[in-house]
Amino acid sequence: MAASRKQKVVVLGSTGSIGVNTLDVIARHPDRFEVIALTAYRNVELLAEQTKRIAPKQVVVADREARERLASLLKGSSPEIGTGVEDLMRAATLKEVDIVVSAIVGAAGLVPTLAAVQEGKRVALANKETLVMAGRLVMEKAKEHGAEIIPVDSEHSAIYQCLAGEDPGKVRRLVLTASGGPFREMTRNEMERVRPENALQHPRWEMGQKITIDSATLMNKGLEVIEARWLFDLPVEQIDIVVHPESIVHSMVEFRDGSVLAQMGLPDMRVPIAYALGYPERLESGVEFLNVIEQGPLTFEQPDRERFPAIALAEDALRQGGLMPAVLNAANEVAVSSFLQGRIGFLQIPRLIRAVMEKSRNRNYETIEEVLRTDLETRKTAREEIGRL
Ligand SMILES: NC(=O)c1ccc[n+]([C@@H]2O[C@H](COP(=O)([O-])OP(=O)(O)OC[C@H]3O[C@@H](n4cnc5c(N)ncnc54)[C@H](OP(=O)(O)O)[C@@H]3O)[C@@H](O)[C@H]2O)c1
């Protein structure tokens, strides 16, 4: 991409943790990027503040009520305010736009992200659920429409960086690192009693609520295995997980000659965000430099698959293929929000997902509509299952 004119950017999910970090990186490069559209759901206060500061041409919120609240905060000087999925898709496919940052959380990110892919945009992909739900289709569409999907997830960004200039045929194994989350050293008995406020305390990363709970159950790593399968076109047998509590090595690639390349740095999402926005250039991200002497020893251990069954559930869904990863994703979203509402316990999250997967009939899919229908049906099954728990 030519660096001579400003790159036009849309940030889907600008009020979230990734969205805010993205705007921080962009603000460091006013000569390089121009933000054309921002989207949020109901946090209109933060969106109003971002809109006043950045002056995008378009913003999108959840519905009419959110639009009215936003318009009154912006007092007449507002850009076009859209609502709902149709307007999210419109923002993601604006002709003039070069880069779409996909930072909505959960299944809601799939449709606008796919729309951007089909418009041949560069997609800076944080919304891993897009590839979990419909990875095969999304990657096929990216190829067909010449879209670049550059991962923002720190593990996948690390792998992407380690693979730059390498022959993918010479990769033996991808190694995703996991911090292990806040319950790495807890017994199952202790885990039975954890409450949402305990699970929301991540030891290394500050993130949105859903991914923070996914990190505590290690489902986040399971989802990342599925994401890696599609991004790097490797089978699950060549994707491993190691727990690395210091979160300095963001992931590794092992090559056939015995070399292992790792990407390291302090845990701050602005590094992978800057990489996805600037690729192939490296941009200043505002992140402190890693001092390996001060950092001290780096440790690695096997994940405990018995205490954290979510990993095996995700690997199983990936092996089954077809619509099963979309079932896993929807069941997980219902389980996580039910846990956050105090309706189920922490260890019931994987139990519920397993029960829903066992109840669901798997099949292959051709269209995104089939994936979305499965998402809706699975949510219904999961809610019924909660009633039974
Ligand atoms: N946070 C991280 O460090 C991190 C790291 C790697 C990957 N990711 C991935 O990045 C994505 C975003 O994570 P996050 O932590 O930034 O989440 P977050 O802080 O919860 O932010 C989510 C964003 O999506 C918007 N949103 C929520 N529900 C929506 C819906 N139904 N329709 C449209 N927009 C909706 C939110 O708007 P409101 O604010 O108005 O609710 C907010 O802007 C996730 O897929 C996550 O797995 C995050």
The ligand as an SDF file (V2000), in Angstrom:
LIG
                    3D

 48 52  0  0  0  0  0  0  0  0999 V2000
   -8.7400   -6.7850   24.6300 N   0  0  0  0  0  0  0  0  0  0  0  0
   -7.6810   -7.4400   24.2010 C   0  0  0  0  0  0  0  0  0  0  0  0
   -6.5740   -7.2400   24.6940 O   0  0  0  0  0  0  0  0  0  0  0  0
   -7.8120   -8.4460   23.0870 C   0  0  0  0  0  0  0  0  0  0  0  0
   -6.7030   -9.1810   22.7060 C   0  0  0  0  0  0  0  0  0  0  0  0
   -6.8080  -10.0590   21.6370 C   0  0  0  0  0  0  0  0  0  0  0  0
   -8.0180  -10.2010   20.9770 C   0  0  0  0  0  0  0  0  0  0  0  0
   -9.0960   -9.4930   21.3760 N   0  0  0  0  0  0  0  0  0  0  0  0
  -10.3690   -9.6780   20.6720 C   0  0  0  0  0  0  0  0  0  0  0  0
  -10.8220   -8.4040   20.2190 O   0  0  0  0  0  0  0  0  0  0  0  0
  -12.2460   -8.3400   20.2560 C   0  0  0  0  0  0  0  0  0  0  0  0
  -12.6360   -7.1330   21.1050 C   0  0  0  0  0  0  0  0  0  0  0  0
  -12.2050   -7.3720   22.4280 O   0  0  0  0  0  0  0  0  0  0  0  0
  -12.2150   -6.2180   23.5330 P   0  0  0  0  0  0  0  0  0  0  0  0
  -11.5130   -6.7820   24.7010 O   0  0  0  0  0  0  0  0  0  0  0  0
  -11.7310   -4.9420   22.9280 O   0  0  0  0  0  0  0  0  0  0  0  0
  -13.7980   -6.1240   23.8380 O   0  0  0  0  0  0  0  0  0  0  0  0
  -14.5820   -4.9880   24.6140 P   0  0  0  0  0  0  0  0  0  0  0  0
  -13.6560   -4.1500   25.4000 O   0  0  0  0  0  0  0  0  0  0  0  0
  -15.7030   -5.6540   25.3050 O   0  0  0  0  0  0  0  0  0  0  0  0
  -15.1520   -4.0820   23.4070 O   0  0  0  0  0  0  0  0  0  0  0  0
  -16.0700   -4.5890   22.5010 C   0  0  0  0  0  0  0  0  0  0  0  0
  -16.4740   -3.5530   21.4820 C   0  0  0  0  0  0  0  0  0  0  0  0
  -17.5330   -4.1050   20.6810 O   0  0  0  0  0  0  0  0  0  0  0  0
  -18.7230   -3.2970   20.8060 C   0  0  0  0  0  0  0  0  0  0  0  0
  -19.8580   -4.2100   20.8030 N   0  0  0  0  0  0  0  0  0  0  0  0
  -20.2390   -5.0630   21.7950 C   0  0  0  0  0  0  0  0  0  0  0  0
  -21.3330   -5.7660   21.4220 N   0  0  0  0  0  0  0  0  0  0  0  0
  -21.6420   -5.3460   20.1680 C   0  0  0  0  0  0  0  0  0  0  0  0
  -22.6810   -5.6910   19.2520 C   0  0  0  0  0  0  0  0  0  0  0  0
  -23.6180   -6.6200   19.5410 N   0  0  0  0  0  0  0  0  0  0  0  0
  -22.7110   -5.0520   18.0630 N   0  0  0  0  0  0  0  0  0  0  0  0
  -21.7870   -4.1240   17.7430 C   0  0  0  0  0  0  0  0  0  0  0  0
  -20.7730   -3.7470   18.5830 N   0  0  0  0  0  0  0  0  0  0  0  0
  -20.7080   -4.3650   19.7730 C   0  0  0  0  0  0  0  0  0  0  0  0
  -18.5620   -2.5670   22.1230 C   0  0  0  0  0  0  0  0  0  0  0  0
  -19.3690   -1.3910   22.1510 O   0  0  0  0  0  0  0  0  0  0  0  0
  -19.8150   -0.7350   23.5920 P   0  0  0  0  0  0  0  0  0  0  0  0
  -18.5420   -0.2750   24.2240 O   0  0  0  0  0  0  0  0  0  0  0  0
  -20.7050    0.3820   23.1820 O   0  0  0  0  0  0  0  0  0  0  0  0
  -20.4790   -1.8300   24.3490 O   0  0  0  0  0  0  0  0  0  0  0  0
  -17.0510   -2.2690   22.0900 C   0  0  0  0  0  0  0  0  0  0  0  0
  -16.7970   -1.1920   21.2260 O   0  0  0  0  0  0  0  0  0  0  0  0
  -12.7080   -9.6760   20.8350 C   0  0  0  0  0  0  0  0  0  0  0  0
  -13.0610  -10.5280   19.7950 O   0  0  0  0  0  0  0  0  0  0  0  0
  -11.4920  -10.2140   21.5540 C   0  0  0  0  0  0  0  0  0  0  0  0
  -11.4510  -11.6280   21.5880 O   0  0  0  0  0  0  0  0  0  0  0  0
   -9.0240   -8.6170   22.4090 C   0  0  0  0  0  0  0  0  0  0  0  0
  1  2  1  0
  2  3  2  0
  2  4  1  0
  4  5  1  0
  4 48  2  0
  5  6  2  0
  6  7  1  0
  7  8  2  0
  8  9  1  0
  8 48  1  0
  9 10  1  0
  9 46  1  0
 10 11  1  0
 11 12  1  0
 11 44  1  0
 12 13  1  0
 13 14  1  0
 14 15  2  0
 14 16  1  0
 14 17  1  0
 17 18  1  0
 18 19  2  0
 18 20  1  0
 18 21  1  0
 21 22  1  0
 22 23  1  0
 23 24  1  0
 23 42  1  0
 24 25  1  0
 25 26  1  0
 25 36  1  0
 26 27  1  0
 26 35  1  0
 27 28  2  0
 28 29  1  0
 29 30  1  0
 29 35  2  0
 30 31  1  0
 30 32  2  0
 32 33  1  0
 33 34  2  0
 34 35  1  0
 36 37  1  0
 36 42  1  0
 37 38  1  0
 38 39  2  0
 38 40  1  0
 38 41  1  0
 42 43  1  0
 44 45  1  0
 44 46  1  0
 46 47  1  0
M  CHG  2   8   1  16  -1
M  END
$$$$
